[in-house]
Amino acid sequence: MSDNPRIDTYDTADDDVERRPHLGILFRCCGVYTRAYRRPDQSFYVVRCPKCLRTTRVQVGSGGTNQRIFVAD
């Protein structure tokens, strides 16, 4: 065990933090990848390219896909 109080074992299995729904988006315009998060009460994702701020909206619904990574042209 270390004398440094900042170094400690952390068990993520006991973590109570909820995982937010997210998608991976590759913006072809600037060659940048980012994650898009949505609120649990929304049925869509809104994400902006971090470089040029182009906005993309991804709808969530039945009959969709299980794919988690997309390319925005």
C-alpha positions in Angstrom: 0.0 0.0 0.0 1.2 3.5 -0.9 1.7 6.3 1.5 0.3 8.6 -1.1 -3.5 9.1 -0.3 -4.3 10.0 -4.0 -3.2 6.5 -5.2 -5.9 4.0 -4.4 -7.7 1.0 -5.9 -11.0 2.0 -7.5 -13.6 -0.7 -8.3 -15.7 0.6 -11.2 -18.2 -2.2 -10.6 -19.4 -0.3 -7.5 -19.8 2.9 -9.4 -23.4 4.3 -9.3 -22.9 6.6 -12.3 -25.5 6.0 -15.0 -24.1 5.5 -18.5 -25.6 8.1 -20.9 -26.7 6.9 -24.3 -24.2 8.0 -27.0 -23.1 7.6 -30.6 -19.8 8.0 -32.3 -19.8 10.4 -35.2 -17.0 10.9 -37.7 -17.4 14.3 -39.4 -16.0 13.9 -42.9 -16.0 17.7 -43.4 -13.0 18.1 -41.0 -11.9 14.5 -40.4 -12.8 14.7 -36.8 -14.4 12.0 -34.5 -16.6 12.9 -31.6 -19.2 11.4 -29.4 -22.9 12.5 -29.4 -24.8 12.2 -26.1 -28.6 12.5 -25.7 -30.8 13.0 -22.7 -32.8 9.9 -21.8 -36.1 11.8 -22.3 -35.2 12.7 -25.9 -35.6 10.6 -29.1 -32.7 12.2 -31.0 -29.1 13.2 -30.8 -27.8 16.6 -31.8 -24.0 16.9 -32.4 -21.7 19.6 -33.8 -18.4 19.2 -35.6 -15.8 20.5 -33.1 -13.9 22.3 -35.9 -16.5 23.9 -38.2 -19.6 23.6 -35.9 -21.7 21.9 -38.6 -24.8 20.5 -36.9 -26.1 17.0 -37.4 -29.3 15.5 -35.9 -29.7 11.7 -35.6 -33.2 10.4 -34.9 -33.8 7.4 -32.6 -36.8 5.1 -33.2 -38.1 1.7 -33.9 -37.0 0.0 -37.0 -33.6 1.7 -36.7 -30.1 0.1 -36.4 -27.9 -1.2 -33.6 -25.0 0.6 -35.2 -23.2 3.0 -32.8 -20.7 4.7 -35.1 -21.8 6.9 -38.1 -20.2 9.1 -40.7 -21.7 12.6 -41.2 -21.1 13.8 -44.8 
